Amino acid sequence: MFGLDFSFFAIAVPAVVFAGISKGGFGSGAAFAAASILALVVPPGIALGLMLPLLMLIDVASLRPYWGKWRAREARLLIFGALPGVGLGILLYTYASDDGLRVLIGSISIVFVAWQLAVKWGWIGLGALQMSDRVGYLAGLTAGFTSFVSHAGGPPAAVFLLSRGLGKTEYQATTVIVFWAINIAKFVPYAFLGVFTAQTLAANVVLAPFALLGTWLGVKAHYMILERLFFGFTYTLLVITGSKLILDGLS
């Protein structure tokens, strides 16, 4: 359990605004940082349950600005692949402890940053070879799994989408529709696993306007702010929070 006090909202409000900016303007890859941050102050399962309704709200708010601008074939591949991935996530969550989830979420945070830097520095090449539809299903399965256990489905989806040569806005629109569908698929299992509580609902009511504010800022920032500035801040944040979660989980 957790208290809805000033210290909680001092962490939660910036985290939720950040998630809205990320999903609304820069793809879904970095939005899971919000769950990583919240997992520092509340149990990981509660952090996931707290964020899902807010992420779904951000998804709906992001649909209109990017409606119809996505790549339909790639979106279908990722969505259909994600469904069994969500099923795998359910199995893992059923048996994982809070400390295990902390280590998992922290590790995904660190691996995400390492992957992004490896791509940026040219150690891993993307885009030179268009990935096949079969790889799209595999990317979707991975995205569904990591999205269920940490809201971190963006990286595997990004790897596939970038290899297919999508433009900036086309890529953003595709991630919006894909994770709108994945988050809907996660809602019922989350409810049965007990991650939604009266406290998370109360927090959602207070935090919903900040999620919408972040989404609005993200849509504006999509056309105004350099991506490298946004992601530079994101990577630093993820390394710090990921390292802290791993240390907390192991101790």
C-alpha positions in Angstrom: 0.0 0.0 0.0 1.1 3.6 -0.3 0.0 7.0 0.9 -1.5 9.7 -1.4 0.6 12.4 0.2 2.7 15.3 -1.0 5.9 13.1 -1.3 4.0 10.6 -3.6 2.6 13.3 -5.9 5.9 15.1 -6.0 7.3 12.0 -7.8 4.1 10.9 -9.6 3.1 14.2 -11.3 6.4 14.7 -13.2 6.6 11.0 -14.0 3.1 11.1 -15.6 3.7 14.3 -17.5 6.9 12.8 -18.8 5.0 9.7 -19.9 2.5 11.9 -21.8 5.3 13.8 -23.5 7.0 10.6 -24.5 4.0 8.8 -25.9 2.4 11.9 -27.4 5.5 13.1 -29.3 8.4 10.7 -29.3 7.0 7.1 -29.6 6.3 4.8 -26.7 9.9 3.7 -26.2 10.7 5.9 -23.2 7.3 6.2 -21.5 8.0 3.2 -19.3 10.4 5.4 -17.4 7.4 6.6 -15.5 6.7 3.1 -14.1 10.4 2.8 -13.3 10.3 6.0 -11.3 7.1 5.1 -9.5 8.6 1.7 -8.6 11.1 3.5 -6.5 8.4 4.7 -4.1 5.6 2.1 -4.3 5.6 -1.7 -4.9 6.3 -2.5 -8.6 2.9 -4.2 -9.1 1.2 -1.1 -7.8 3.3 1.1 -10.1 2.3 -1.0 -13.1 -1.4 -0.9 -12.1 -1.2 2.8 -11.4 0.3 3.7 -14.8 -1.9 1.5 -17.1 -5.1 3.5 -16.9 -3.1 6.7 -17.4 -1.2 5.2 -20.4 -4.6 4.2 -21.9 -5.8 7.8 -21.4 -2.7 9.1 -23.1 -3.2 6.5 -25.9 -6.8 7.8 -26.6 -5.6 11.5 -26.4 -2.9 10.7 -28.9 -5.1 8.9 -31.5 -6.7 12.0 -33.0 -3.5 14.0 -33.9 -2.0 10.9 -35.6 -5.2 9.3 -36.9 -4.7 7.4 -40.2 -1.0 8.3 -40.4 0.2 4.9 -39.3 1.6 2.0 -41.4 -1.3 -0.5 -41.2 0.6 -3.7 -42.2 3.4 -3.1 -39.6 0.8 -2.2 -36.9 -1.1 -5.5 -37.5 2.0 -7.6 -37.3 3.0 -6.1 -34.0 -0.5 -6.2 -32.5 -1.2 -9.9 -33.4 2.3 -10.9 -32.2 1.8 -9.0 -28.9 -1.2 -11.0 -27.8 0.7 -14.2 -26.9 3.4 -12.0 -25.4 0.9 -10.6 -23.0 0.0 -14.2 -22.1 3.7 -14.9 -21.3 3.8 -11.8 -19.2 0.8 -13.0 -17.1 2.6 -16.3 -16.4 5.8 -14.5 -15.2 3.9 -11.9 -13.1 2.0 -14.7 -11.3 5.2 -16.2 -10.0 7.5 -13.1 -9.6 8.1 -11.4 -6.2 8.2 -7.6 -5.8 12.0 -7.8 -5.6 12.1 -9.9 -8.7 10.0 -7.3 -10.5 12.3 -4.5 -9.3 15.3 -6.3 -10.8 13.4 -7.0 -14.0 12.2 -3.5 -14.5 15.6 -2.1 -13.6 17.4 -4.4 -16.0 15.0 -3.6 -18.8 15.8 0.1 -18.2 19.5 -0.4 -18.4 19.3 -2.7 -21.4 17.1 -0.1 -23.2 19.7 2.6 -22.7 22.6 0.3 -23.8 20.7 -0.7 -26.9 19.9 2.9 -27.9 23.5 4.0 -27.4 24.8 1.0 -29.4 22.5 2.0 -32.3 23.5 5.6 -32.0 27.2 4.8 -32.0 26.9 2.5 -35.0 27.7 -0.7 -33.1 24.2 -2.1 -34.2 22.9 -1.1 -37.6 19.2 -0.6 -38.3 17.5 0.2 -41.5 20.0 -1.4 -43.8 18.0 -4.6 -44.0 14.2 -4.6 -43.9 13.0 -7.1 -41.4 10.5 -9.7 -42.5 6.9 -10.1 -41.4 7.9 -13.1 -39.3 10.3 -10.9 -37.4 7.5 -8.4 -37.0 5.5 -11.1 -35.2 8.5 -11.9 -33.0 9.0 -8.2 -32.2 5.3 -7.9 -31.3 5.5 -11.0 -29.0 8.5 -9.4 -27.2 6.8 -6.0 -27.0 3.7 -7.7 -25.5 5.7 -9.5 -22.9 7.9 -6.5 -21.9 4.9 -4.2 -22.0 3.0 -6.4 -19.6 5.8 -6.8 -17.0 7.1 -3.2 -17.1 5.2 -1.1 -19.7 8.4 -1.3 -21.8 7.2 -2.6 -25.1 8.6 0.3 -27.1 12.1 -0.9 -27.8 11.3 -4.2 -29.6 8.6 -2.5 -31.6 11.0 0.3 -32.5 13.7 -2.1 -33.8 11.2 -3.6 -36.3 9.5 -0.3 -37.3 12.8 1.5 -37.9 14.0 -1.4 -40.2 10.9 -0.9 -42.3 11.8 2.7 -43.2 9.0 4.6 -41.5 9.1 8.4 -41.4 9.1 10.3 -38.1 5.3 11.0 -38.0 4.4 7.6 -39.6 6.5 5.9 -36.9 4.9 7.9 -34.1 1.4 7.2 -35.4 2.1 3.4 -35.7 3.4 3.2 -32.1 0.3 5.1 -30.9 -2.2 2.6 -32.5 -0.1 -0.5 -31.6 0.2 0.4 -27.9 -3.4 1.5 -27.7 -4.3 -2.1 -28.6 -1.7 -3.7 -26.4 -2.7 -1.7 -23.4 -6.4 -2.7 -23.9 -5.3 -6.3 -24.0 -3.4 -5.9 -20.7 -6.3 -4.3 -18.8 -8.4 -7.4 -17.9 -5.4 -9.6 -16.8 -4.2 -6.7 -14.6 -7.6 -6.5 -13.0 -7.6 -10.2 -12.2 -4.1 -10.1 -10.9 -5.2 -7.4 -8.3 -2.9 -4.6 -9.4 -5.8 -2.1 -9.5 -6.9 -0.9 -6.0 -9.0 1.9 -4.5 -5.8 3.8 -3.9 -4.6 3.5 -7.5 -8.0 4.6 -8.8 -7.9 7.7 -6.5 -4.4 8.5 -7.7 -5.5 8.1 -11.3 -8.3 10.6 -10.8 -5.8 13.2 -9.5 -3.1 12.4 -12.1 -5.4 12.2 -15.2 -5.2 15.9 -16.0 -1.4 15.8 -15.8 -1.4 12.8 -18.3 -3.4 14.9 -20.7 -1.2 17.9 -20.2 1.9 15.8 -21.0 0.2 14.4 -24.1 -0.6 17.9 -25.4 3.0 19.0 -24.7 4.3 15.9 -26.5 2.2 16.5 -29.7 3.5 20.0 -29.8 7.1 18.9 -29.0 7.0 16.3 -31.8 7.3 19.2 -34.3 9.5 21.6 -32.2 12.0 19.8 -30.0 15.1 17.9 -31.1 14.7 14.2 -30.3 18.3 14.0 -29.1 17.7 16.5 -26.3 14.6 14.6 -25.1 16.2 11.2 -25.2 19.5 12.4 -23.7 17.5 13.3 -20.6 15.5 10.1 -20.8 18.6 7.9 -20.9 20.2 9.5 -17.9 17.0 9.2 -15.9 16.6 5.5 -16.9 20.2 4.6 -15.9 19.7 6.2 -12.5 16.3 4.7 -11.7 17.2 1.3 -13.3 20.3 1.0 -11.2 18.4 2.0 -8.0 15.7 -0.6 -8.7 18.3 -3.4 -9.3 20.1 -2.5 -6.0 16.8 -2.4 -4.1 15.7 -5.7 -5.5 19.0 -7.5 -4.8 19.3 -6.1 -1.3 
